Amino acid sequence: MNDANIILTASSILLPLILRKLSVIISTQGQDNNGISEAIERHLTDVIKWATYVQFFGMSVPKFTDTATIDLNLYTEPRKFQSVVDTPVIIGEQDLIAGLDNILMLGEPGSGKTTTFKRIALTILREQPTSESDIIQYPIVIRLREMRTGESLYQRLSDLFGLVTEPREIVTYIEERDTHGKRIKTEIRHTEIRVGNDRIEDAIPRYLNDSNALLLLDGLDELAIERRDEIRDEVLGLSRRCVFRSKTARLSEQTGRPFGGK
């Protein structure tokens, strides 16, 4: 299946499925269904175009990811922690897709991390699940080096979903007593980004979980140290909230029903 056919499939079959999964939260938060539909379709098209081709150093022209790359052997423990006695555990791309754990992929520059992400994205978009634990519907790819200065991961994800956000000033009061026993009330103001009535930190995990998205974050090692620490903290916070709750399957292009369905 070429990239044009994948884009057509994503638009005609996958996108309506995603919107159905998100229908409750979209309605609850008063979001624009058409705006979300356009944003997700735009992102899926971008992911497909990004994933279809690779161009390594020394290549004069890009080549198809399928024909120019292979499924890598991935060790479950960093090399420096591997035992010289025990046989290392090796997994492949399908294990990453079918697993329910959050994964940090480590490797030297040029070792194939981004290429593996591309292969995983293509697999999710066009191939049938290979196990009951593979519940991913579609990939969301964020190339971290392309994020704007000061932009949070939550804000980038809200933009990818086409969500309308607004800053809201929150006022709280702390009441204390001074050394004489007199009550002193202190006003504290801070600004929160809201999606509807929800904090953006609460809303984004719901959109990811409800639609069974696989979030691929590429290029963490390419960020400056300060920026890397900021993104790392946001990733940790997000990972604590993003868990898959349901057993579903990707929608089949041929039958219009979930793969493996009766």
RODO-2510 file (C-alpha; in nm, 4 decimals, decimal comma):
residues 262
     n   res          X          Y          Z
     1     m     0,0000     0,0000     0,0000
     2     n     0,1538     0,3343    -0,1045
     3     d     0,1352     0,6537     0,0960
     4     a    -0,1559     0,7906    -0,1123
     5     n    -0,3641     0,4831    -0,0308
     6     i    -0,2703     0,5021     0,3370
     7     i    -0,3792     0,8660     0,3485
     8     l    -0,7098     0,7763     0,1840
     9     t    -0,7660     0,4947     0,4328
    10     a    -0,6814     0,7204     0,7277
    11     s    -0,9302     0,9815     0,6073
    12     s    -1,2174     0,7538     0,5137
    13     i    -1,1979     0,4787     0,7765
    14     l    -0,9649     0,5609     1,0636
    15     l    -1,0652     0,9233     1,1211
    16     p    -1,4384     0,8521     1,1774
    17     l    -1,3419     0,5790     1,4243
    18     i    -1,1204     0,8186     1,6222
    19     l    -1,3939     1,0811     1,6304
    20     r    -1,6471     0,8274     1,7574
    21     k    -1,4121     0,7331     2,0388
    22     l    -1,3686     1,1005     2,1292
    23     s    -1,7341     1,1988     2,0881
    24     v    -1,8149     1,2064     2,4605
    25     i    -1,5232     1,4227     2,5685
    26     i    -1,5631     1,6524     2,2655
    27     s    -1,9274     1,7105     2,3564
    28     t    -1,8582     1,7484     2,7284
    29     q    -1,5912     2,0123     2,6721
    30     g    -1,7823     2,1975     2,4013
    31     q    -1,5053     2,1515     2,1453
    32     d    -1,5413     2,1977     1,7681
    33     n    -1,5823     1,8524     1,6130
    34     n    -1,4931     1,9796     1,2641
    35     g    -1,1828     2,1531     1,3916
    36     i    -1,0666     1,8389     1,5697
    37     s    -1,1387     1,6272     1,2628
    38     e    -0,9343     1,8552     1,0384
    39     a    -0,6448     1,8714     1,2855
    40     i    -0,6217     1,4936     1,3315
    41     e    -0,6477     1,4317     0,9575
    42     r    -0,3724     1,6879     0,8971
    43     h    -0,1477     1,5197     1,1526
    44     l    -0,2089     1,1693     1,0190
    45     t    -0,1201     1,2893     0,6694
    46     d     0,1991     1,4453     0,8040
    47     v     0,2907     1,1254     0,9900
    48     i     0,2374     0,9129     0,6799
    49     k     0,4547     1,1366     0,4637
    50     w     0,7258     1,1471     0,7330
    51     a     0,7232     0,7709     0,7898
    52     t     0,7112     0,6539     0,4278
    53     y     1,0637     0,7644     0,3360
    54     v     1,4103     0,7599     0,4909
    55     q     1,7232     0,9422     0,3803
    56     f     2,0408     0,8480     0,5611
    57     f     2,3700     1,0308     0,5422
    58     g     2,5236     0,9735     0,2002
    59     m     2,1929     0,8991     0,0235
    60     s     2,1384     1,1212    -0,2789
    61     v     1,7624     1,0640    -0,2765
    62     p     1,5126     0,9350    -0,0167
    63     k     1,4166     0,5676    -0,0265
    64     f     1,1056     0,3842     0,0846
    65     t     1,1233     0,2920     0,4514
    66     d     0,9890    -0,0552     0,3715
    67     t     1,2598    -0,1486     0,1238
    68     a     1,5558     0,0387     0,2714
    69     t     1,5225    -0,0672     0,6381
    70     i     1,4721    -0,3781     0,8497
    71     d     1,3196    -0,4672     1,1860
    72     l     1,5978    -0,4213     1,4415
    73     n     1,6768    -0,6464     1,7361
    74     l     1,6070    -0,4412     2,0481
    75     y     1,7565    -0,5267     2,3854
    76     t     1,5303    -0,4807     2,6862
    77     e     1,8199    -0,3620     2,9045
    78     p     2,0811    -0,0962     2,8255
    79     r     2,4053    -0,2536     2,7132
    80     k     2,6046    -0,1316     3,0119
    81     f     2,3631    -0,3076     3,2508
    82     q     2,3550    -0,6404     3,0670
    83     s     2,4920    -0,9447     3,2450
    84     v     2,7845    -1,1300     3,0914
    85     v     2,6291    -1,4536     3,2176
    86     d     2,2583    -1,4275     3,1372
    87     t     2,1325    -1,4298     2,7808
    88     p     1,9982    -1,0824     2,6943
    89     v     1,6280    -1,0519     2,6126
    90     i     1,5724    -0,9353     2,2550
    91     i     1,2422    -0,7999     2,1250
    92     g     1,1188    -0,6562     1,7965
    93     e     0,8847    -0,3867     1,6705
    94     q     0,5719    -0,5971     1,7162
    95     d     0,6587    -0,6437     2,0825
    96     l     0,6750    -0,2658     2,1244
    97     i     0,3369    -0,2204     1,9583
    98     a     0,1653    -0,4992     2,1515
    99     g     0,3120    -0,4064     2,4895
   100     l     0,1238    -0,1878     2,7361
   101     d     0,4315    -0,0354     2,8973
   102     n     0,5798     0,3056     2,8319
   103     i     0,9095     0,2615     2,6481
   104     l     1,2268     0,4695     2,6432
   105     m     1,4351     0,3778     2,3388
   106     l     1,8083     0,4285     2,3880
   107     g     2,0754     0,4171     2,1190
   108     e     2,3711     0,5945     1,9690
   109     p     2,3084     0,8602     1,7005
   110     g     2,2336     0,6813     1,3747
   111     s     2,1484     0,3515     1,5449
   112     g     1,7938     0,3463     1,4043
   113     k     1,5691     0,4984     1,6718
   114     t     1,3847     0,7356     1,4375
   115     t     1,3716     0,4741     1,1628
   116     t     1,2138     0,2279     1,4060
   117     f     0,9535     0,4904     1,4946
   118     k     0,8744     0,5314     1,1250
   119     r     0,8352     0,1584     1,0769
   120     i     0,6089     0,1336     1,3832
   121     a     0,3917     0,4215     1,2584
   122     l     0,3482     0,2550     0,9182
   123     t     0,2706    -0,0813     1,0764
   124     i    -0,0031     0,0662     1,2932
   125     l    -0,1614     0,2513     1,0026
   126     r    -0,1781    -0,0330     0,7524
   127     e    -0,1316    -0,3767     0,9102
   128     q    -0,3536    -0,6006     1,1163
   129     p    -0,2828    -0,6449     1,4878
   130     t    -0,0879    -0,9617     1,5667
   131     s    -0,2077    -1,0113     1,9246
   132     e    -0,4988    -0,9340     2,1577
   133     s    -0,2812    -0,6882     2,3507
   134     d    -0,2280    -0,4719     2,0410
   135     i    -0,4986    -0,2114     2,0979
   136     i    -0,3339     0,0866     1,9286
   137     q    -0,5555     0,2700     1,6784
   138     y    -0,3172     0,5300     1,5362
   139     p     0,0185     0,6998     1,5982
   140     i     0,0813     1,0547     1,7136
   141     v     0,4353     1,1672     1,6349
   142     i     0,6014     1,4675     1,7949
   143     r     0,9456     1,5640     1,6674
   144     l     1,0698     1,7364     1,9793
   145     r     1,3366     1,9424     1,8047
   146     e     1,0580     2,1179     1,6111
   147     m     0,8769     2,2407     1,9218
   148     r     0,8785     2,6145     1,9783
   149     t     1,0833     2,7666     2,2574
   150     g     0,8791     2,7553     2,5763
   151     e     0,6072     2,5399     2,4197
   152     s     0,4869     2,2654     2,6506
   153     l     0,4249     1,9099     2,5401
   154     y     0,0630     1,9486     2,6510
   155     q     0,0169     2,2564     2,4323
   156     r     0,1688     2,0814     2,1300
   157     l    -0,0665     1,7885     2,1791
   158     s    -0,3675     2,0165     2,2177
   159     d    -0,2738     2,1818     1,8869
   160     l    -0,2404     1,8427     1,7166
   161     f    -0,5904     1,7523     1,8377
   162     g    -0,7243     2,0913     1,7281
   163     l    -0,8452     2,1774     2,0772
   164     v    -0,9510     2,5265     2,1802
   165     t    -0,7637     2,6288     2,4947
   166     e    -0,7817     2,9390     2,7097
   167     p    -0,5795     3,0758     3,0006
   168     r    -0,7723     3,1063     3,3245
   169     e    -0,6559     3,2922     3,6315
   170     i    -0,6944     3,0879     3,9471
   171     v    -0,7089     3,2617     4,2838
   172     t    -0,6519     3,0736     4,6079
   173     y    -0,6145     3,1933     4,9657
   174     i    -0,3893     3,0659     5,2401
   175     e    -0,4778     3,1565     5,5948
   176     e    -0,2011     3,1587     5,8560
   177     r    -0,1390     3,3108     6,1972
   178     d     0,1458     3,5440     6,2755
   179     t     0,3568     3,5289     6,5907
   180     h     0,0867     3,7179     6,7810
   181     g    -0,1881     3,4795     6,6830
   182     k    -0,3448     3,7179     6,4347
   183     r    -0,4947     3,5597     6,1261
   184     i    -0,3346     3,6610     5,7991
   185     k    -0,4932     3,5710     5,4660
   186     t    -0,2578     3,5569     5,1672
   187     e    -0,3900     3,5682     4,8112
   188     i    -0,2112     3,3535     4,5548
   189     r    -0,2800     3,3912     4,1829
   190     h    -0,1640     3,1653     3,9028
   191     t    -0,2696     3,0950     3,5458
   192     e    -0,3878     2,7571     3,4206
   193     i    -0,4468     2,6541     3,0605
   194     r    -0,7930     2,5034     3,0300
   195     v    -0,9618     2,2817     2,7735
   196     g    -1,3240     2,3495     2,8473
   197     n    -1,3443     2,3294     3,2250
   198     d    -1,0545     2,0841     3,2537
   199     r    -0,6907     2,1632     3,3150
   200     i    -0,4882     2,0864     3,0049
   201     e    -0,2842     1,8380     3,2099
   202     d    -0,6065     1,6453     3,2792
   203     a    -0,7648     1,6776     2,9345
   204     i    -0,4778     1,5602     2,7141
   205     p    -0,4408     1,2157     2,8783
   206     r    -0,8134     1,1617     2,8232
   207     y    -0,7858     1,2373     2,4518
   208     l    -0,4901     1,0013     2,4178
   209     n    -0,6478     0,7227     2,6218
   210     d    -1,0000     0,7462     2,4809
   211     s    -0,8749     0,7276     2,1213
   212     n    -0,6114     0,4570     2,1915
   213     a    -0,3308     0,6648     2,0453
   214     l     0,0345     0,5637     2,0478
   215     l     0,2458     0,8678     2,1304
   216     l     0,5922     0,8624     1,9697
   217     l     0,8333     1,1309     2,0921
   218     d     1,1352     1,1585     1,8656
   219     g     1,4609     1,3406     1,9303
   220     l     1,4787     1,3879     2,3081
   221     d     1,8571     1,3533     2,2914
   222     e     1,8750     1,6366     2,0382
   223     l     1,7422     1,8993     2,2798
   224     a     1,9525     2,1320     2,4921
   225     i     1,9946     2,0021     2,8471
   226     e     1,7618     2,2605     3,0058
   227     r     1,4909     2,1987     2,7482
   228     r     1,5403     1,8237     2,7773
   229     d     1,4756     1,8395     3,1517
   230     e     1,1531     2,0354     3,0979
   231     i     1,0204     1,7886     2,8412
   232     r     1,1317     1,4914     3,0519
   233     d     0,9282     1,6158     3,3492
   234     e     0,6216     1,6612     3,1279
   235     v     0,6687     1,3144     2,9772
   236     l     0,6864     1,1611     3,3245
   237     g     0,3691     1,3404     3,4286
   238     l     0,1909     1,2357     3,1113
   239     s     0,3055     0,8736     3,1362
   240     r     0,1454     0,8390     3,4790
   241     r    -0,1929     0,9280     3,3298
   242     c    -0,1787     0,7557     2,9910
   243     v    -0,2879     0,3948     3,0275
   244     f    -0,4992     0,1888     2,7887
   245     r    -0,8258     0,0879     2,9432
   246     s    -1,0039    -0,1069     2,6702
   247     k    -0,9363    -0,3990     2,4397
   248     t    -1,0111    -0,2822     2,0866
   249     a    -0,8539    -0,3386     1,7473
   250     r    -0,7601    -0,1259     1,4516
   251     l    -1,0254    -0,0922     1,1848
   252     s    -0,9874    -0,3037     0,8738
   253     e    -0,9739    -0,1293     0,5369
   254     q    -1,1223    -0,4298     0,3649
   255     t    -1,4127    -0,5151     0,5977
   256     g    -1,4871    -0,1953     0,7834
   257     r    -1,4831    -0,3817     1,1151
   258     p    -1,2120    -0,4402     1,3751
   259     f    -0,9347    -0,6752     1,2744
   260     g    -0,9935    -1,0115     1,4331
   261     g    -1,3624    -0,9386     1,4798
   262     k    -1,6270    -1,2021     1,4226
***
